[in-house]
């Protein structure tokens, strides 16, 4: 529950004007980058009947009513956690290279690096595979940050280097032992056999602080169990064609060689909802217009989403997201 203060006490913005000007300059540089490469800037709905189904993302529910005298009887819509669904529907309709600077919403997120309402830069280009997607993200990072040439490292190599464990071969019990030896405390509700939970803990605590300290770093080839909406490459062991950008130890962007098979997405949605129920969370609608678009035929593409507020934080040298937002949720 957010505290409500008298308007006289908190009407002022939390971000200094200099940071708001920096924010505007970076938005212009984003547009220059994509416009110069022939991308079309698009807009997709913030409110939708569809939403990304993810164990860890909690969309905010809105009731759209026709009769203001009976607001509780309206239709359920979702504030979008990402513009992904709408943008992919545009790809299915013939768009080839698109980007968006989008306001998005996620429940349960407030902290130094999080605000429930925030801004994503998201883009897709038809014909790109993971290699091209990584290259485009590297070019954007170099254009915006001026930190030199982007480093590339596989997820497996990153964990071997900084946590001394093979993330694609170790069992949940083995990962738990690595965490114990490093003095990492797990939450009380941790399932010892949950490999992904241990991998996330080791990545955040042992690996991430080393990434992107002198130049942008892109980590690629994630475990297949963390594919989300990425394709899985059939190797031994299989890996997800997913990639993430880290700068000064901060996760800044997440990208995929995009999944095309609607049946695979249906299965992943069902699996994510099963995990949500086990976590005590509400299930999310598994059917969507994106699935209909994929059934018709989604062209091969790669895409990514970059946290714009975090980008401004890094450029401004601040560790508090309130310093780059005019009005964070407490003053909204």
N, C-alpha and C positions, 0 to 999 in steps of 0.2 A: 504494500500500500504506500503510495507516494504522499508525502506531507503536503498540505495545502497552506500556503502562506498568504498573508495579506498582500494584495497587489502592489502596495507601495514598497514592499520589501524586496520584491523580486521581478520587477518589470524590465530591468535592464538585461541586455544580452550577456552571456557568459564569455563569449569570444571577443578578444580585442579586435578593433577595426582592422589592424594590420593583418591579422589572420584571416578575416573575411575577404580582404583584398587578395591575399595569397590564394585563398580558395577559388576565387573568381578567375585568377590567372591560370591556375592549374586546370580548371574546367575548359578554358579557351585552348590550352595546350592539348588536352585530350581531343577536342574537336578538330584541331589542326592536324593531329596525327591521323585520325581516321578519315577525315575528309580528303586529306592528301593521298590516301590509298584507295579512294573510290568507294568508301563505305557510305551507306545511307543512314542518317540518323532517324530513328523511329520512336514511336510511343505506343505502349500497350497498356491495357487496363491495370489499374492498381487494385480494383475490386473485381473478383472473379468467382465463379462457382467452382473452379478448379484450384488445386494447390499442390505444390511439391509434397510428396509423401516421404518423410525422412524421420528416422528415429529421434534425431536431436534437434530438429527445427520445429518450433511451435508457432504456427500461424495464428494471427488474431482473427476471431470470428466477428462478423458484422451481420446484423439482421436488417434486411432491406424490406421496409413495410410499405404497402400501398395506402393503408388507412392509418393515419396518425393516432386515431382513437384506440387502435389495437396493434401497437408496435410489436408485441411479442409473437404475432401470428404471421410475420413476414417470412421472406425467403432467406436462407443462410448463404452468405457470401464470405470470401476470405480476402483479407489484405495480403498482398503477395509478398512472399519471402524472397522472391527473385522474379525478374521479368522473363525467365527462361521459357515457360510454356507458351506465352504469347509470341515471343520472338521465333520459336521453332515453328509455330503455326504459319508465320510469315514466310519462313524458308520453304515450307511445304506448298505455299501458294505462289512461289516463283522468285522470292527475294534471294539475292546471292551473297551479299556482304552487308551486314547491318550492325549498328551499335546503338546504345541507349545509355543515357545518364538518368538512372531511375531511383525514385524514392521507394524504399521497401521497408517491411515491418517484420519483426520477430519478437514473440513474447518471451518473457523471462530473461531478457538480455539487458543488463545495466551494469556498468562498471567502467573502469578507466578507459577501456578500448571498445565499449559497447553502449549503444543507445537503442531503445526499441524501434525508433524510426531512424533510418540512416540511408546513405546513398551508395549505390553500386554503379560502376561502369561495366556494362556487359556487351559482348560482341560475338558474332558468329560469321564464318565465311565458308561457303559451299566449296567443296573440293579439297579442303585441307584435311590432312591426317594429323597425328600427334606431333610429328616433327615440325610441320608448318605451324601448328598451333603454338608450340613452344617458341619457335623463331619469332612469331608475331608478338608474343608476350614479352620476349627479351627485348625486342626493338622498342616496344612501348615503355618498358622499365628504363631503358637507357635514355629515351627521349625525355621522360619526366623527371628522372632522378639525377642524371649526370654523375653516376658512380662508377662508370667504366663498363667493360664488357661483362655480360652476364655469365655466371658459372652455371654448369649443368651437372647434376649428380643424381644417380638413381636412388630410389627409396631404400633399396637393399644396401647399397654402398654407404649411404648416410648412416643407417643403423649399425652396420658393421664397424664403421669408423668411429662413431661417437658413443655407441652403447655396447659395442663388442658382442653383438648377437645377430644371427641371420633371421630377419623378420619373416621370411618366406618359408622357413623350415622349422623354426622353434615352436614347441607346443605352448599352450597357455601356462602350464605349470613351469616350463623352462623360462618363459618370459617373466613370470612372477618371481622366480628365483633371482633373475638378473636385477629386477627392481629392488628386491630385498637386499641384495649385496650392495646396491648403490644407496641404500637408506631411504628409498622412496616409499612413503606411506600411501597405501591405497584407501579409498573411501570404504566405509564399513559394508556397503551393499555390493561391493565388487564380486563378480563371479570369477573364481580362480581360473576356470576353463575358458573365459571369454578372451580370446586372443586379441581382438580388436581393441578392447578396453585397455589391455596391457600395452599394446603397441602405441596407442594414443598417449598413454602416460609416459612411456619412454621417449616418444618423439618430442613431446612438450618439454619434459624435464632435462633430457640428456642431449638431444640433437638440436632442437630449434634454437637455443641460445647461441650456437656456433654458426648458424646460417645467415648469409647476407651481411656479414659484419663489415667487409671492405668493398664488396660489390654485390649486385643482386644475384640471388641463387635460385634456380629452378630445380625442384625435386620432381622426378617422374617415375612412372612404372610402380604404382601403388599396389598393395595386395588386392587380389580379385574380390575379396570380401568387402573392400571399401570402394567398389566401383561407382556407386550412386548411379548417375546417368551416363557413365562412360562405357565404351566397349571393353570387353575382356579379350586379351590376346592369348591364344591357345598355345602356351608354352608349358614347360615342366619346371617349376610350378607356373600356373597361369598368372598373369598380372593385368591390372586395370590400366588402360591407356588414359591415365589421369595425371595432371601435373599441377604443382603449386609454386607460387613465387614467395620467397622470403626476403625481407630486407631488415637488417639490424635485429634479427631474431624475431621479427613480427611476420605472421602470415598475412600476405597482402592480396593474393589472387589465387583462384582455383579454376582449373580448366579441364576439359575433356575432349578426347576424340569421341564424338557424340554417338550414343546408342541409337540404333535404327530399328531394332526388332521390338514390336509392341508386345509380343508374348513374354519376352524377357523382362520388359518394364512392368508388366502386370504381376509377374512372379516376384519381382523386387518390391513392388508396392505392398503386396500381401505380406511379404517377410518383414518389411519395415513396420507395418501396422501390428503384426504379431509381437514385435519387440516393444512397440509403444504400449500395447496393452500390458505386457509383462512389467513395464516400468511404471504402470499406473496412470498412463496418459490416455487422452481421448484418441480414437482412431480417426484417420483422415480419409476423405473420399478417394477411392482407388481408381474409379473410372474418370476420364477426362477427355476434353476435345483434343488434347495432344495425342492421346492414344488413337483417336480417330484419324488425325493427321498422319501418324506413323503407319496406320493401317493402309492409308491411301498411298503413302510413299514419301518418306522424309529423305531428302538428298544427303549424301555423305558430307560431313562438315566437322569442323572443330570450333570450339568457343571457350570463352573464359569470362569470369566476373572478378572485378577488382574493387576492393573496399576503398571508396573515394575518401571517406573521412579519415581513414588510417593513412592514406597517402598524404593528406594535408598535415596530419599530426607529425609524420616523419619529416616532411619538408619544413615544418615550423619548429621542430625540435621540442615538442611537448609530449607528455605522457598522460594527458587528460583529454578525452574526447570533447569535454565541455569547452575546451579552449579553441575548438575549431567549428563549433556549432553556435549559431546565434542563440537558439533557445533549446537546450536539451529537455528531456521529458519533464523534469522537475519544474521547468519554467514555461512549458508549452501551453 
